[in-house]
Amino acid sequence: MKRVTSSEAARNFSQLSDLALSEPVVVTKNGRDRLVLLGIDEYHFLIDTIDEFSAKNADVAVPKLGRYRTVARNRRGAG
């Protein structure tokens, strides 16, 4: 997994976005991990896996992914 600073990510976004299609790219700021660039297929796989786990384990508390999850799911049409 590649790690880059936020400055490097800004300068090389096109190259890093291509790399993110094959592996996650961690973006750091002030020496701390801040973001992860993922290909959209990997993102959908992760969301679908969480949804499947939630459906199978309704009695287990599953952490929410945050406010952006609903927006992303709605754009896919999965609501």
C-alpha positions in Angstrom: 0.0 0.0 0.0 1.5 3.3 -1.0 1.6 6.3 1.3 1.9 9.9 0.1 1.6 13.3 1.7 -1.3 15.5 0.9 1.0 17.8 -1.1 2.3 14.9 -3.2 -1.3 13.7 -3.7 -2.3 17.1 -5.0 0.7 17.3 -7.4 0.3 13.7 -8.7 -3.5 13.1 -8.4 -3.9 11.6 -11.9 -1.1 9.1 -11.4 -2.3 8.2 -7.9 -5.9 7.8 -8.9 -4.8 5.3 -11.5 -2.7 3.4 -8.9 -5.7 3.4 -6.6 -7.6 1.2 -9.1 -5.2 -1.6 -8.2 -4.3 -0.9 -4.6 -5.3 1.6 -1.8 -3.3 4.8 -1.6 -3.1 6.4 1.9 -2.8 10.1 2.0 -1.2 11.6 5.1 -1.3 15.1 6.5 1.1 16.3 9.2 2.5 12.7 9.5 -0.9 11.2 10.2 -3.1 9.0 7.9 -6.0 11.1 6.8 -7.6 9.6 3.6 -7.6 6.5 1.5 -8.0 6.5 -2.2 -9.8 3.4 -3.5 -11.1 2.4 -6.8 -14.9 2.6 -7.0 -15.2 -1.2 -7.4 -13.3 -1.8 -4.2 -15.4 0.8 -2.4 -18.7 -0.9 -3.6 -17.3 -4.3 -2.5 -16.6 -2.9 1.0 -20.0 -1.3 1.3 -21.8 -4.4 0.0 -19.8 -6.6 2.4 -20.8 -4.4 5.4 -24.4 -4.5 4.3 -24.4 -8.3 4.0 -22.8 -8.6 7.4 -25.4 -6.3 8.9 -28.3 -8.2 7.3 -26.9 -11.6 8.6 -26.1 -10.2 12.0 -29.0 -7.9 12.8 -28.3 -8.4 16.5 -24.7 -7.2 16.2 -24.0 -3.5 16.3 -22.2 -2.4 13.1 -20.5 0.9 13.2 -21.8 3.6 10.8 -19.5 4.7 8.1 -20.5 8.3 8.4 -22.7 10.8 6.7 -21.3 10.2 3.2 -22.4 6.6 3.0 -26.0 7.4 2.4 -25.1 9.9 -0.4 -22.9 7.4 -2.1 -25.4 4.5 -1.8 -28.2 6.8 -3.2 -26.1 7.7 -6.2 -25.7 4.0 -7.0 -29.4 3.6 -6.8 -29.2 1.1 -3.9 -30.7 3.7 -1.5 
